Amino acid sequence: MLYRKPGASVLAAAIEVILIWLFFAPVIQTPAIPAFARKYALPCSACHEAWPKLNNFGQTFKDNGYQLGNDRDAPIYQQPTYWPVTFRITPQWHREATNRIAVDHIPGNAMSGMTEAQLVTSGFDLSGLDLWTAGTLAKNISFLVLPSADATGAFHFEAAWIRFDNLLGSRWLNLKFGKHELDTPVSEKRFLALTANGGFFQLYHFTPTSDINSFGGIGNNQLGIELMGHSRNSYTRYAVSLLSSNNGEVGLPTNRSYDVYCNVNQAFELSRLGLQRVGVYGYRGESPTFFLTAGGTPIPGAGQGNRPFYRAGAYGVWYIGKLDFSTVYMHGVDNVFLGTGTPAIQPLMLPPGANSPAWNGAFTEIHYTYSPKVILVGRYEAIRMSRQAFPLGMPLPNGALLTHTFGNTDAVVVGYRWYPFMSSRAGLAWHNEYAHVRTRGTAPLSGLDLVTSSFLVGFDIDF
Amino acid sequence: MSGHTDSVVAAPIVVACLILLSSPLQVIAEARVEKWIGVASRGKELYRRYCIGCHGARGDGSGENAPYLDPKPRDFTAGVFKCRSTDTGHIPSDLDLYQTIGRGLHASAMPSWFPLTRQERIDLVAYVKTFSQRFREEKPEPVVPIPPEPPDTQESIHRGQEVYKKMECAKCHGVGGHGDGPSASTLTDSKDRPIAVYDFTTGERFKCGQSNQDLYRIFMTGLDGTPMPSYLQDLKPDQAWDLVHYLRTLQANWEQAGTKTIAPGP
């Protein structure tokens, strides 16, 4: 066997945590915008529990369309030299491990057969680059443009929108147009994990194996319009989005249908414990099951045979002084044609006993904010398939038999961030994180559990 | 034995001294608004998170952003506050500070901290009070009473216009309320820094509030630390309300708000 026991990899990572304590790692970028700090002369800690995680003051500022409402929001009140630009990048050292990947038995010899091996890689690296510009074009007209590069420097537009705030003089009517982050229960763009395994919520992106749903999850920025509203202190909030069913990808690659997302939440104060928030959310969309083709090649935008899917759940964010818990539950269902990868025009191709795959998932993320300069993070996620698309006992491509636990996922993230200084000009964080993900029965050849892990140390630079 | 006797005698004295010493600290370490009690130790952490950038670690208004701000951040160590319900020269009540934090200060860098929880804002009040000795030595009284507002009539507005002239408000605020009176360019605050006179025509909000009651309170209590005096001794309540009604007519959105226009004087 070329791979080590999963426990051994955890132990090795733990040892490295100690040995590499003073060194420097993420792939996923999350926002914190010092351009706002510079504009309003407020320290990062005013809007962020620990950047990029927003506190309620920051949430209200965001809900107001990046406006404080003190009559200094419009650009006309800024010095002409002020330019609302922020960049963020993370020089890092990171280690990525996968316990079972399929490799040629003899390297370089494709005829030698396949086996499974552990792959571990590590070294100094860079994250991608986020180049933010955001703020107000005029009073009650706000915007955000985010060209984002991967680590090679290839850019795409992660977000770009304009928002008309306080329509009819009401903070309950704000209309956003463009590519935007959904108003998710807990923002994936503003959380405190950066690794390849921990830098996203598994729950927000989960799709059963073999599912052909083109939807990448509620964690992905989407293209469309959002109507949102909030109370003066954002204790009460709602958001409804009408989205193109293109998973936020530009060029209309899928088809012409639309999805809908909504989120309603309410916060309340519990004396000295702090602010508590509860909410419900749901996403209902459609995805094509096949494409028109030309010479066998799918024609972009020519998706056909749409079938529905939905994600829905409830959540709560609980504060006990410096300790806070984010708890999110989600139930997901994909149509049977999506789950089995069957074109809707060929219903007879559905396997006998096929079902709409369904699953339940939840995570809790815990933060301990020792001070605005130090925050500890821990997260546990669990996703459990409640119904497989294919009948149980069916042979899988790797030879194993399909069980009810196939695809179940468990993920753990622990880490901390230290901010050496807190100013209203720029941000710097020392980031250290370990993430571990186990997916049941999905090893490519053996059908055993697939385990991946990431360890990262690095400097998160935000200016 | 002697030493034992001494210690027996000394112990109550020490305890008494500690109580005496701790009492004012205890008082000042708290703030009360209705049933809520703010604690300075918690407020200190919040202050370092939200306020320190402008008001500075010592509360003297010398935070890292202070050089770039106009108007300058408040110097809490002086114990002088603009927005009060108390007579001029007196410290503000806890409720005054609480409301200022929640409301923010219009036309300044001080935002509304209303999104903070009520407990957090009261904790901040408790901590802000620790910067000035005045909160240990003085009490926030007397509170200036605000009688019920009489009807906003044309007669009241005209009487208010006369009050505006009689009190020579135009010297600073200008005849049209634009803040362009003959003295406007010479005014300074209590730290000899130039200060801008409020321009009534630019909006509906004032430094210390938005309602008619707020406006009444502003000129009856004065804005301590600025040249704006208290008119409590000069105006009767009815005159003050007349002035409120007149000042509203100077505001740009006053007519749009569906209220009255000023008719030609008698």
Chai-1 contact restraints between the chains, C-beta under 6 A:
chainA,res_idxA,chainB,res_idxB,connection_type,confidence,min_distance_angstrom,max_distance_angstrom,comment,restraint_id
A,A41,B,N65,contact,1.0,0.0,6.0,A-B,restraint_1
A,A41,B,A109,contact,1.0,0.0,6.0,A-B,restraint_2
A,P43,B,G53,contact,1.0,0.0,6.0,A-B,restraint_3
A,S45,B,R49,contact,1.0,0.0,6.0,A-B,restraint_4
A,A46,B,Y50,contact,1.0,0.0,6.0,A-B,restraint_5
A,N56,B,P115,contact,1.0,0.0,6.0,A-B,restraint_6
A,F57,B,P115,contact,1.0,0.0,6.0,A-B,restraint_7
A,T60,B,P115,contact,1.0,0.0,6.0,A-B,restraint_8
A,L68,B,P111,contact,1.0,0.0,6.0,A-B,restraint_9
A,N70,B,G104,contact,1.0,0.0,6.0,A-B,restraint_10
A,N70,B,P111,contact,1.0,0.0,6.0,A-B,restraint_11
A,D71,B,A107,contact,1.0,0.0,6.0,A-B,restraint_12
A,N233,B,F114,contact,1.0,0.0,6.0,A-B,restraint_13
A,N233,B,P115,contact,1.0,0.0,6.0,A-B,restraint_14
A,E269,B,T117,contact,1.0,0.0,6.0,A-B,restraint_15
A,R272,B,Q119,contact,1.0,0.0,6.0,A-B,restraint_16
A,L275,B,T117,contact,1.0,0.0,6.0,A-B,restraint_17
A,P372,B,R49,contact,1.0,0.0,6.0,A-B,restraint_18
A,S424,B,G53,contact,1.0,0.0,6.0,A-B,restraint_19
A,S424,B,N65,contact,1.0,0.0,6.0,A-B,restraint_20
